[in-house]
Amino acid sequence: MYAIENHKVSESARAHTHLDDATYQRMYRQSLEQPDQFWAEQAERFLTWDKRWSKVHESDLSKGQAAWFIDGKLNVSVNCIDRHLAEHGDEIAIIWEGDDPSQDARISYRELHDKVCRLANVLKARGVSKGDRVCLYMPMIPEAAYAMLACARIGAVHSVVFGGFSPDALRDRILDADCRAVITADEGVRGGKTVPLKVNVEKALKDCPDVHTVITVKRTGADVAWDEKRDVCYTEATSAASNQCAPEPMDSEDPLFILYTSGSTGKPKGVLHTTGGYLLMAAMTHYYVFDYVPGEVYWCTADVGWITGHSYIVYGPLCNRATTVLFEGVPTYPDASRCWQVIDKHQINIFYTAPTALRALMAKGDAPVKSSSRASLRLLGSVGEPINPEAWEWYYHVVGEQRCPIVDTWWQTETGAAMITPLPGCTLLKPGSATRPFFGVEPALYDPEGNELEGPTSGNLVIKRSWPSQIRTVYGDHQRLIDTYFNTYKNVYFTGDGARRDEDGYYWITGRVDDVLNVSGHRIGTAEVESALVLHDAVAEAAVVGCPHDIKGQCIYVYVTPMNGVTPSEELVKELKAFVADQVGAFARPEFMQWAPGLPKTRSGKIMRRILRKIACNELDSLGDTSTLADPAVVQDLIANRIEHA
Ligand code: WTA
């Protein structure tokens, strides 16, 4: 059935088709066989350099080292704004769509330049300079993009913290990166509700004495605490500042941003990306994967707090002179037709979202979709988690009416840009497969012992050579970078994902093989939830596993051993779930909680998560070997008290 479907998809690809398949094959081969020549050509074509590089690339994966376009100089904000001004200054850079459907705004490239320069000057006046870290804790308003670009203009390193994170999570990230300035808003607005951003900043800053500046955008006008010495009103300060700001010349390998992400152990890691290689690959993938042509309206529904928002709302699109949509709200507010109404309203051509959103909308039936025309759409994208074939088919048939190819893009915070992805009009699609590698990306499948597997097979996904937008370090802890990504297997990058390769060489990502959960496209480490739980007085020990969930992809199931003398109760379950939401963020709230008088452990005291996962997911006949357990009886108790769910 899919074979026929595939042909339909490929023929109906009304893309501009920057590429045909033969060209993809030729370019892909060149990208691996003559990488320096290939990347030099791309870097010249996509970016404007102040000074050319002396060497294209140098890397040593065993040390987690990579450098691209060595000695090259460029400024990201110039590439994303200034160079478009002479001939295209009046074209629209950003369309802002408010949470309330009656609110929107259109910002031209010229206005973007004005706003970014003003904010850059405010930052400078507050003593922020090249290399300093600035924390952004923002709602989805244009000022979030201005703030990122203003940092890039003066060479400050931004660290965007998703607005859904708790004050504690914000504090930890500010301290880890030693940010001295914070940019935020009084409140955020999402799904008709407000988010107390400035209040959260106040709480976080109690433990951050080195933060000397907080710039606050007025979004709702809520009353907020104000410290004359530390607080700066965004509107007042930017109105008074000059709208011209000379860009800082940056080295290709100077840091551009830090973005925290969850791993299988310990606290979140500050993934550091640099300037030239990151921008090149963000722009290049945006161009090829979305087959982008200036003038088209492009909408990525991610939040700027995640890597998708960095690469595919801000940097990639603006570098390509795109019109990029920045959406403040959620797909289900005021109702389930919101996305499709927005597509009609702004005549959107390219729509890029996450499977979890699609499944939530699919559950509301076809009527909300059919209430819109969607005639402007020509391309659909998916990111963040494996897309199940059922959601793919719905996206393709109902949303795209069988005329829009779907690009299922696999990548990670650490990769900076799409790595395995179809190219529209060129790659034959298979529902549920991220298909083939992008240029310069050399994936492989390894078995647990580190042997490379050939042909159609399943294994752990690795990348065998450096690529320009590769993670450069874990901020402040390079050893952790090596341990996490470059020590599992020799001389390759380990993704943490499992994958299958089929007879056509297509990749099918099967999900994480480590202790990282993916809940509604949010990456959460089991260790983060566990350490939140054990902070509570009633909790002696906790273990967290993921279970499949129809809409969210995965949900969180926790086992909690109460402290001696604590009586388990429904009230306490509620309290503990709320406690996690408070400590980490609402998106990390556990779905299910089971009391566990004891946890299954090996004789050396290691919790056997594999068993806990099987019990939580009701896979009781495949519990495997429990003979190595210190006390096999605990398993029987856990099975007897498991929480039934679909
Ligand atoms: C998962 C998001 C299957 C994967 C860009 C990866 C995907 C993690 C896909 C990274 C996809 C992302 N198909 N799985 N198309 N895209 N993932 O860092 O498990 O938030 O390792 O980056 O999301 O999540 P992150």
Boltz pocket constraint, residues with backbone or C-beta under 6 A from the ligand:
constraints:
  - pocket:
      binder: B
      contacts: [[A, 261], [A, 306], [A, 307], [A, 308], [A, 382], [A, 383], [A, 384], [A, 385], [A, 386], [A, 387], [A, 408], [A, 409], [A, 410], [A, 411], [A, 412], [A, 413], [A, 414], [A, 420], [A, 434], [A, 495], [A, 496], [A, 497], [A, 509], [A, 511], [A, 512], [A, 518], [A, 521], [A, 522], [A, 523]]
      max_distance: 6.0
